[in-house]
Amino acid sequence: MSPSYVQTSPPAPPPIGPAASDRGRIAPTRYGLYFFLAAMGLAADLATKEWIFWKLGMPGERSVWWIIPHVFGFQTSLNEGALFGLGQGWSLMFASVSILFAVGVMAWLFLLGAAHSRFLTCTMALITAGILGNLYDRLGLHGLRWPETTTAHRVGEPVYAVRDWILVMIGRWPWPNFNIADSLLVCGVCLLLLQALFFAESDAVTAKGPAESTS
């Protein structure tokens, strides 16, 4: 009886990259990175607000503390609106939107998998810190109270407004006062725009892998 030969295919090469069961799993280090950066940004924002309002008091109590005369300095102000003072008096509405947005960011990162990208994890941590820093103020958790009666407030009423303190002059025109939370928000959004405009295509090629990108 002649021996029979069975044709066998060569063994499949080992998969490149994480196993399929791990691709949907967010590494614990991503959680740590996100919450660490968000906590550091939030702490920096709240600490500087507390310090500068302790140093200069409520708006109008003391003159501008110039670091570079008539160019850059510190001046306390209260913003009941959004960025650049838009929507004055809508603090509680902006607070509600901030809560929803913060929850949406974390769901996008850790439930939908965006946290696989280290860049997105860091960028959204900056944005989250900015959201929470201003949310803290809009909820009145800083404990400030209005020192005098105005058309919109009575003396002693809680302040539901964002504490701003950084003053930048553009020639003779003062840029609207802002804080570290605003800076984190703007930086985070700008980084997202840069990534979307200039790096989205290369990221897509990397995600496909060499076999798909060359097919």
C-alpha positions in Angstrom: 0.0 0.0 0.0 1.5 3.3 -1.1 1.7 6.0 1.6 -0.9 8.8 1.3 0.2 12.3 1.4 -2.0 15.1 3.0 -1.4 18.6 1.9 -1.3 21.0 4.8 -1.2 24.7 4.7 1.6 26.6 6.5 0.8 27.8 9.9 -0.7 31.3 10.0 1.7 34.0 11.1 1.1 35.5 14.6 -1.2 38.5 14.6 0.5 41.9 14.6 -0.7 44.2 17.4 -3.0 43.4 20.3 -5.2 40.3 20.2 -8.8 40.7 19.0 -10.1 40.2 22.6 -7.9 43.1 23.8 -8.7 45.6 21.1 -11.8 46.9 22.8 -10.3 47.0 26.2 -8.9 50.3 27.5 -5.6 49.9 29.3 -5.6 50.9 33.0 -2.7 53.3 32.2 -5.1 55.3 30.0 -7.5 55.8 32.9 -4.6 56.9 35.1 -3.2 59.3 32.5 -6.6 60.9 31.9 -7.6 61.4 35.5 -4.1 62.5 36.5 -3.9 65.2 33.9 -7.5 66.3 34.5 -6.9 66.5 38.3 -3.7 68.4 37.9 -5.3 70.9 35.5 -8.3 71.3 37.9 -6.1 71.8 40.9 -4.0 74.5 39.2 -7.1 76.4 38.1 -8.8 76.3 41.5 -5.7 77.1 43.4 -4.8 80.1 41.3 -8.3 81.5 41.5 -8.4 81.1 45.3 -5.0 82.8 45.6 -5.6 85.8 43.3 -9.1 86.5 44.8 -7.5 86.3 48.3 -4.8 88.7 47.1 -6.8 91.2 45.2 -10.3 90.7 46.6 -13.6 91.1 44.7 -13.7 93.0 41.4 -13.0 96.6 41.9 -11.6 96.3 45.4 -8.0 96.8 44.2 -6.3 98.1 41.1 -4.7 95.9 38.5 -1.5 94.1 39.6 0.7 94.7 36.6 3.4 92.1 35.8 4.3 93.9 32.6 2.9 97.5 32.9 -0.1 98.0 30.7 0.6 94.7 28.8 0.0 91.8 31.2 -1.3 91.7 34.7 -3.8 90.3 37.2 -7.3 91.7 37.8 -10.3 89.9 39.4 -13.6 89.7 37.6 -16.7 87.6 37.7 -18.2 86.2 34.5 -21.8 85.0 34.6 -21.7 83.9 31.0 -19.5 81.7 28.8 -16.2 82.4 27.0 -15.7 86.1 26.2 -18.6 87.0 28.5 -21.3 85.7 26.1 -24.6 84.7 27.6 -24.5 86.8 30.8 -26.8 85.5 33.5 -27.1 82.0 32.1 -24.7 80.4 34.6 -27.0 77.6 35.6 -27.7 76.7 32.0 -24.0 76.6 31.2 -23.4 74.5 34.3 -26.0 71.9 33.1 -24.3 71.9 29.6 -20.9 71.5 31.3 -22.0 68.4 33.2 -23.5 66.8 30.1 -20.4 67.5 28.1 -18.0 66.1 30.8 -20.1 62.9 31.0 -20.0 62.7 27.2 -16.3 63.1 27.0 -15.7 60.2 29.5 -18.2 58.0 27.6 -16.5 58.7 24.3 -13.1 57.9 25.7 -13.8 54.8 27.8 -17.0 53.3 26.4 -16.5 54.1 22.7 -12.8 53.5 22.8 -11.3 56.9 21.9 -8.9 56.5 24.9 -6.9 54.0 22.8 -5.3 57.2 21.4 -2.8 58.7 23.9 -3.2 62.0 22.1 -7.0 62.1 22.5 -6.7 61.0 26.1 -4.4 63.9 27.0 -6.3 66.4 25.0 -9.6 65.5 26.4 -8.1 65.5 29.9 -7.2 69.2 29.4 -10.7 70.0 28.2 -12.2 68.1 31.1 -10.1 70.1 33.6 -11.3 73.3 32.0 -14.9 72.3 32.1 -14.8 71.2 35.7 -12.8 74.3 36.8 -15.5 76.7 35.5 -18.3 74.3 36.6 -17.1 74.6 40.1 -17.5 78.4 40.0 -20.8 78.3 38.2 -22.3 76.1 40.9 -21.1 78.7 43.5 -18.9 76.2 45.3 -16.2 79.0 45.8 -18.5 80.5 48.5 -18.3 84.1 47.2 -21.2 86.5 47.8 -22.1 89.7 46.1 -20.7 92.6 48.2 -23.3 95.2 47.0 -26.8 95.4 45.6 -27.1 95.7 41.8 -30.0 95.5 39.3 -29.4 91.7 39.1 -28.2 90.8 42.6 -28.7 91.7 46.2 -26.0 92.2 48.7 -25.1 88.8 50.3 -26.5 86.6 47.6 -24.3 83.7 46.5 -22.2 84.3 43.4 -22.8 81.9 40.5 -20.1 83.2 38.3 -16.7 82.1 36.9 -13.7 83.8 38.6 -11.4 85.3 36.0 -8.1 87.0 36.8 -5.7 87.1 33.9 -5.6 90.4 32.0 -3.9 90.8 28.6 -3.8 94.2 26.8 -3.9 94.3 23.0 -2.7 97.9 22.5 -5.2 99.9 24.5 -7.9 97.3 24.3 -8.1 94.8 27.2 -8.8 91.2 26.1 -11.6 89.7 28.2 -10.3 88.5 31.5 -9.8 84.7 31.6 -8.4 82.0 33.9 -6.4 78.7 33.6 -9.6 76.7 33.0 -10.3 78.8 29.9 -6.7 78.4 28.7 -7.0 74.6 29.1 -10.2 74.6 27.1 -8.8 76.7 24.3 -5.5 74.7 24.1 -7.4 71.4 24.1 -9.8 72.5 21.3 -6.9 73.9 19.2 -5.0 70.6 19.6 -8.1 68.7 18.4 -8.4 71.0 15.3 -4.7 70.6 14.5 -5.0 66.8 14.8 -8.1 66.8 12.6 -6.7 69.0 9.9 -3.1 67.7 9.6 -2.8 64.3 11.2 -6.2 62.5 10.7 -5.1 60.8 7.5 -1.8 59.4 8.9 -3.7 58.2 12.0 -6.1 56.3 9.8 -3.3 54.6 7.9 -1.6 53.6 11.2 -4.9 52.1 12.4 -5.4 50.0 9.3 -1.9 48.5 9.5 0.7 48.0 6.7 -1.3 45.3 4.9 -4.5 47.3 4.5 -2.8 50.6 3.8 -0.8 49.1 0.9 -3.6 47.0 -0.7 
